[in-house]
């Protein structure tokens, strides 16, 4: 999935109580609900590994 800001790749960052997508270029972080409409199948499959995602 690509960053809205700089078009670089987003990676899933799992922390203790949250999951974010972080850009490998500009390092901006996105909450899942901020980009849910734009998720690609590869990112969705990766997020499915988590039993629970806390939307904050």
Secondary structure, DSSP 8 states (H G I E B T S, - for coil): -B-TTT--BEEEEE-SS-EEEEESSS--EEEHHHHGGG--HHHHHHHTTSS-----
